[in-house]
Amino acid sequence: MPRANRGAYLTFVRKRNSWYIQWYENGAKRQRSCSTTDSTAAETQLATFIIERARIERPDGPRDPSQFPVADALALYGEEQAPHTAAPARIGYAIDALLPFWGETMVSAITQETCRAYVKQRARSDATVRRELGVLRAALNLSHRYGRLTRVPHVFLPPKPEGKDRYLSHAEAAHLLHAAVRTRSDTRLYLPLFIVLALYTGARKEAILSLRWHQVDLARRIIHFDKSGKRQTDKRQRPVPISDRLLTFLTLAKRRGSDLGYVVHRDGERIIDIGDARNGSFGRACRRAGLTDVTPHTLRHTCGTWMAQGGVDLFMIAGWLGHSVAKTTELYAHHSPEYLASARKAMDRRP
């Protein structure tokens, strides 16, 4: 029986020291070398590969939704819009997920019922499917702007998930860090460093795992998470000061590493993923610490929460985390002991 086609994806072949694009055709595995060890370059190649596979040559004139395949809209979006975004590979993954269901379906078939059927068929989280259908909606709008599609049907998205307010107490953070160093043969030394970096910088997982030593200035106690030439998005990364405790961890780590290598690494090689609450070294440490509802992103949220609880101004928290002030207020204002204090004092004044 042919193997189910999960679409094209990246795999790192260690014996060849290169990223490969891997996919299945009629149950047979196919591979194409990216000829690089850089994951960002490999993701760009993957996005291009997925887009090329999705492209179907058709007339360019405006067509009614009943005569316009969804695949055409996705191919146009992948070719014209994805390369100019900050994360083209992410759009490529979404297109790869959309095509097996929608395929040659005409745009006119997009209804509330078919969108619900897609959600059921994908069997993924509402957040994941919402992002994928968001790409579909954007693709249809682009086809309409380009004069390829006469009108755009409504794409029904799953409800937006409520934000989580899970953060670690100082005791929980200490338990997690202790669990990360307790069995070095399992987690080795990279996991404690990752946890401390996440807690004391608030950086995102991807930013920490891609951080190199040339971005760390121990003398001036600054970490530059921005990569030179990287396109800026709303998920901004700012230069972050190095706290006393983090400085100790980084100083020890640098003695073991290379000035040109990754800060968080496994035997000198970059770590692609640290895991989550269920999988990988991070998941094993969470289980040893008795934490079942914590992800690497929880550490970032913990950083912001600790600052708010310590009375740090929300504007400063926004600058530290690279958030807008409005987003920071939404996430952390209720943790601040000074939140709305001036308003309360004003109401207490006698006329």
N, C-alpha and C positions, 0 to 999 in steps of 0.2 A: 504493500500500500504506500503511495507516495507520501513523503513527509509534508506536513502542513507548512505553507509558505508564510513565514513571519515577516517577510520583506527584507530589504537590504539593511545591514547593520555593520558596525565596526567591530573588529576583533584584533587584538594585539598578538602577533605570532612571535614569541620570545626567541625561538631558535633562528629566526630570520631578522630579528630586531627591527620590525617594521609593522605599521598598521596595515590591515587588509580590509577591504570591503567584501563582505560575505553575503550570499543570498542563495536561494534554492530555485531550481527550474526543473519541473517534472520529477521532483524528489531527489534530484542530484545537486550536490553542493558545488557552488561556483565561488571563486575568489578572484579578487583583483588587488594587486599591491598598490598601496598609496606611496611607497618609496619614501616614507618619512616616519620618524619617531615622535613628531609633534602632533598632539591630539587635535589642536585647533586647525592645523592644515589638513589633517585627515578628515575632520568633520566637514570642512569646506568641500573637499573632494566627494564625500558621501552625499552632500546636498546636491551637488552638480549631477552625480550619478543618478540619484532618485528622480531629479527633475527631467533628465534625459529619457529615462524609462517611461515617465508619465506623458512625454510630449507626443501628441498625435497631430499629424498634418491635416488641417481642414481649412476651408475658405475663411477669409478674414472679415467678410461682410457681416453686418448686424443680422442676428437671427432671433427668432422667437424662442422662448425657453423650451418649447416642445421640440425644437430642432437643434438645441445646443447641448452637447454632452457635458456632464460635470467634469469629466476628465480634461476637456478643453480649457475650462476655467482654471482648473488646478495647474495645468501645464503653463498657461499664460502667467499666472501668478508666480509660479516657481521660477520662470525665466526672467520676468520683468521686475518683480518686487523682491523676492527672497535674497538675491545677491547684494542688495543695498541695505539689508537689515543687519542688526548687530549679531543675530544668531541664525544664519541661513540654514544650518543643519537642523535646528529645531523645527523650522518650517518644512524642511525635507522629511523629517520623521512624521509630521502631521499629515503631509500629502501621502506618504507611504501607507499610513493607517487608514486614510479615507478611501483610497482607490479600490481596495478589495470589495468594499461594500457598495460604493456608488458606481465605480467602473464606468460603463457606457450608459448609465442612467441619465436620462435627460433632466435638465434643470427644472422643468415643470413638475417633475416627480417629487421635488423637495416640499414636503408638507410636515405638519406637526406629527402625523402618524409615522412617516418614514424617519424623521429625526429621532423619535422615540425608539423605533426599531434599531437604529444605529447605536443608540445608547445601550440598549439591551444586548446587542450583538457584541459590542466592544467589551462589556463586562469590566470596565475600568472605573476609577473614581470619577465623580462628577467633575472635579477640577480638570482631570486629564481630557475627558471627552469634551468639556466646555472649550478648552484650548483648541482642540482639533476642529470642532464645528465653527469656532471663531475664525480659523484659517479658511474654511469653506466659505463663510460669509464674506470675508475680505476678498477672496478670489472672485466671487460673483460680482461684488461691487467694482472691482478693477476691470472685469470684462465689460461691465456696463459703461464705465468711464472711457474705455478704449473704443467704444462703439461696436463691440462684438455681440452684445446682448441687449435686446430691446427693453427688457424690464427685469427686475430682480425679485424673486420670491423671498418671503421671510424665512430665515433659518432659525429654528427654535432651539435654544440652548438650555442645558440643564441649569437648575438654580445655582447661583453662586454660593459656594460653601462659606459658612461662617468662619471668621478668623479664630484661631486658637490662641488662648492666653496662657498656655503652659510655659512655665519657666522653672528653673531650678532654684531651690533655696541654697544657701551657702553650704549647708550640711549635705544636701544631695550632690552638689558639685564636688565636694570633698570625697564622698563615697564613690562617685564615678571616676574621679582621678585615681583614687586608690585602687579601684578595680582594674583600671587600665594598665597599671604598673605591676599588679600583683603576679601576673603570669607572663613574664617577658617572652618565654618561648612561644606564647600564643600571639600576643599583641605587639611584642617588641617595643622599641622606644619611640616609634613615630606617633602612636596614638595619644600618649600623654601630651606631647607637644601640640598635636592638632587640637586637643580639647582646650588647652591653655590659650592657644592662639584664638580660638573661637570665642572663648569666654571674655578675654581681655582686649580683643580688638572688635568683636562683633562682625567680623568679615564673613562672607558667605563661604560655603563649603568649597565651591569651585575656585574662588579666589585664593583660599588657603592652600589647596592642593596644587595650584599652578604657581605659587609664590617661589621665586628664586632668591638666592642670597644677595644678588646685586641690587635687589629692591629693598633690602634691609640695611639701614644705617644705624649700627649699634652705637657709634660715637655720638651722633645727634639724637639717638633714640627715636627714630621715625621709621615706619614701614610704608612704602609706596605700593599700594595694591594695584594702582592703575598700570596697565601695560602700555608701553610706548606704541602709539599708532592704533590702539584699540578704539573702536567706535564707542562713544558714550551713549548710554541709555538712561532710562529712569532708575535703573539699578546701579547707581553710581558707587564708585569706590574712591575714598579720599585717603590722603596720607594720614596715618593713625599714629599717635604717640605710643611709645613702649613703656608700660608700667614697670615698676620695680620687680615684681614677681615674674613677669614675662621676660624681662631682661635676663634674669638668671637662667631661665629655660633656654632662651635663644643663645646665650653665651656658651652654655654647655653643649648645645646642639651643633653650634658652628665648629667647635673643637673636633667633633666627630665627623663633620661633613666637608664639603668642598665649597670654595668661594663661588664656583660657577654652577653648582648643582641646585636641586630643589631643596627647600627648607624641610618640608615633610616628605620623606622618601622611605622606600623599603630597599635596603641594601644598595643604595645609590640610584635606584630606578624610581621614576615617578609613580605615585599611587593614583590610579584612575578613579577609584571610589572607595570611600571609607566605610560604607555600609549604612544601615539604618537601625531602628530599634529591634529588628528581627534578624538581620543578616550582617555578615562581615565582622570585622574586629570591633567596630563600634557597638554592634548589637550584642556581641558576647560580653563586652564590658558593662553594658546596660543591664544585662541579665544578672551578672555577678553583683551589681550594685542595687538590684531590686527595682530597677526602673523599666517599666514596660511601655510607657507612652512618650518616650523622648526620641527625637531625631536630631541630626546635626544642626538643623535650623533652630531647634530649641535653644541651643547654646547662644546663637546670635540674639534671639529674643531675650534670653537671660541677661545678656550684656546691657541691652537697653533698659530692661526692667530694673536692674541693680542701680544704674545711674539715676533713673527717675526716683527710686526709693531713697537714694542718697541726697535728693534735693538738687540734682543737676538741672540747669535750665533746659527746657524743651528745645530751644533753638540750638543749644550746644549738642544735645543728643542727636538732633537731626543732622548736624554737620558731621558728627562722629560716625554715624551709621550710613550717611549718604541718602537719607530720606528727605522728603519735603517736610516742612513744618506741619502741614495739615496731616500728613500720614503719621508723623511722630506723635502729634496730639491725640489722634485716634487710637494709637497703639499703647501709649505710655502715660498719658495725662492722669488717668485714674490711679496710677501708682505713685504719683508725686504728692508728697505731703503739703506742698505749697500750691497745688492746683486750685484755682478759684479762690485762694486765700484773700487776695486783694478785693475781690467782689464781696466776700463775706464781711470783710472789715468795713467796706463802704456801706453795706446794709445795716451794720451795727451802729454807725454814726447817728447821732441825734440830729434832727433838722435844725 
